[in-house]
Amino acid sequence: MITFVYAVLVFLVLRFCVTLFNFLSNPKLGYYGKHFTDKVSIIVLSAEVDPDFSNLLLSIEEQEYRNVEVLIQKGEQVAELVDRATGKYLLFTAPGARLNFGLINNLIYRVKVFNLSALSLIPTYKSSDFLVQCIYPLSDFLLLNLVPLRLVRLSNLPAFAAGSNECMFFEAARYQDHNWQGKLSDKLPEAWEIIRQFKQRKLKAEVLLGNKLIQYDVDRQDLKSFTQRLLINFSNSYLVAIVYLSLVIVGPVTLLFVFNPMFALLPFGLIFLSRIMIAFLTSQSPLRNVLLHPVQMLLLFFLILKAILARIMLSNKPKE
């Protein structure tokens, strides 16, 4: 029991240090005040049969950046869309995204200044559904607890990889040279995998928080894919996910009920400070995230177990 308690405390301190590093380094896309005229091809990818593009298209029209073309996936493979694109840069996004004023200029500036081959933004998630508001902050919680985002660009190690498919930005020539999506793929690979491959090939890549420059409107239909992506935070390893659940959820509960409440002040204080810092980084409500933390951890526990069981059942399903 004592060994488990020490493991819980050490892991909690390590996670807090990662969150503190992210908070102090402030890994957000900034407002740089620069203006460019290069053509940008905005490629909208969707697995849905009849998605609603209206909010996204309206946000593109309201952009101050005018030299854009919009290509919408309607049954085509990603390679076909890329071949049709004529822009110097490619911006992959999803129907639920909203591109806010200044996004494209700031993306181009960041890519030019740091000579990036790929740049992924984590959008600011928005929803009016209470269940979605409880679940989707878990994505930012896991990311900012486990990955020092600044090290994605500063370190050459492929282990430091993350990203979001809601906003992937490339220099078109480099993207086409490496054919990231493959000839037969009808969707963009997961962002973290693309970032990892870029780094393996010694190309520069970066992952930043969207800083309200891109928002993503989430509804309950997105929860299915969200649950499936949870395991990506643990490199799709069932063992790593289970160990994480034990240290992050079972551990603090054990401290609370087995030991003196005073002993739990340190771990729960670190958890409280972590949620506050993550909330400010991701433009969420600090008070709501702190109050909902127990509920969110319970949801995280069941969602990860559900994702593991779904993967196991799929792998055991006989092939036709």
Secondary structure as the mmCIF struct_conf table of DSSP 4:
data_model
#
loop_
_struct_conf.conf_type_id
_struct_conf.id
_struct_conf.beg_label_comp_id
_struct_conf.beg_label_asym_id
_struct_conf.beg_label_seq_id
_struct_conf.end_label_comp_id
_struct_conf.end_label_asym_id
_struct_conf.end_label_seq_id
HELX_RH_AL_P HELX_RH_AL_P1 ILE A 2 SER A 25
STRN STRN1 LYS A 28 LYS A 28
STRN STRN2 VAL A 40 VAL A 44
BEND BEND1 GLU A 48 ASP A 50
HELX_RH_AL_P HELX_RH_AL_P2 SER A 54 GLU A 61
TURN_TY1_P TURN_TY1_P1 GLU A 62 GLU A 62
BEND BEND2 GLU A 64 GLU A 64
STRN STRN3 VAL A 68 ILE A 72
BEND BEND3 LYS A 74 GLY A 75
HELX_RH_AL_P HELX_RH_AL_P3 VAL A 78 ARG A 84
BEND BEND4 GLY A 87 LYS A 88
STRN STRN4 TYR A 89 THR A 93
TURN_TY1_P TURN_TY1_P2 PRO A 95 GLY A 96
STRN STRN5 ALA A 97 LEU A 99
HELX_LH_PP_P HELX_LH_PP_P1 ASN A 100 ASN A 100
TURN_TY1_P TURN_TY1_P3 PHE A 101 GLY A 102
HELX_RH_AL_P HELX_RH_AL_P4 LEU A 103 PHE A 114
TURN_TY1_P TURN_TY1_P4 ASN A 115 ASN A 115
BEND BEND5 SER A 117 SER A 117
STRN STRN6 ALA A 118 ILE A 122
STRN STRN7 THR A 124 LYS A 126
BEND BEND6 SER A 128 SER A 128
HELX_RH_AL_P HELX_RH_AL_P5 PHE A 130 ILE A 135
TURN_TY1_P TURN_TY1_P5 TYR A 136 TYR A 136
HELX_RH_AL_P HELX_RH_AL_P6 PRO A 137 LEU A 146
TURN_TY1_P TURN_TY1_P6 LEU A 149 LEU A 149
HELX_RH_AL_P HELX_RH_AL_P7 ARG A 150 LEU A 154
TURN_TY1_P TURN_TY1_P7 PRO A 158 ALA A 159
BEND BEND7 PHE A 160 PHE A 160
TURN_TY1_P TURN_TY1_P8 ASN A 165 GLU A 166
STRN STRN8 CYS A 167 GLU A 171
HELX_RH_AL_P HELX_RH_AL_P8 ALA A 172 HIS A 178
TURN_TY1_P TURN_TY1_P9 ASN A 179 GLN A 181
TURN_TY1_P TURN_TY1_P10 LYS A 183 LEU A 184
BEND BEND8 ASP A 186 LYS A 187
HELX_LH_PP_P HELX_LH_PP_P2 LEU A 188 GLU A 190
HELX_RH_AL_P HELX_RH_AL_P9 ALA A 191 GLN A 200
TURN_TY1_P TURN_TY1_P11 ARG A 201 LYS A 202
STRN STRN9 ALA A 205 LEU A 209
TURN_TY1_P TURN_TY1_P12 ASN A 211 LYS A 212
BEND BEND9 LEU A 213 LEU A 213
STRN STRN10 ILE A 214 ASP A 217
HELX_RH_3T_P HELX_RH_3T_P1 ARG A 220 ASP A 222
HELX_RH_AL_P HELX_RH_AL_P10 LEU A 223 ARG A 229
HELX_RH_3T_P HELX_RH_3T_P2 LEU A 230 PHE A 234
TURN_TY1_P TURN_TY1_P13 SER A 235 ASN A 236
HELX_RH_AL_P HELX_RH_AL_P11 TYR A 238 LEU A 245
HELX_RH_PI_P HELX_RH_PI_P1 SER A 246 VAL A 250
HELX_RH_AL_P HELX_RH_AL_P12 GLY A 251 VAL A 258
BEND BEND10 PHE A 259 PHE A 259
HELX_RH_3T_P HELX_RH_3T_P3 PRO A 261 ALA A 264
HELX_RH_AL_P HELX_RH_AL_P13 LEU A 265 LEU A 281
TURN_TY1_P TURN_TY1_P14 THR A 282 SER A 283
HELX_RH_AL_P HELX_RH_AL_P14 PRO A 286 LEU A 291
TURN_TY1_P TURN_TY1_P15 LEU A 292 LEU A 292
HELX_RH_AL_P HELX_RH_AL_P15 HIS A 293 ASN A 316
BEND BEND11 LYS A 317 LYS A 317
HELX_LH_PP_P HELX_LH_PP_P3 PRO A 318 LYS A 319
#
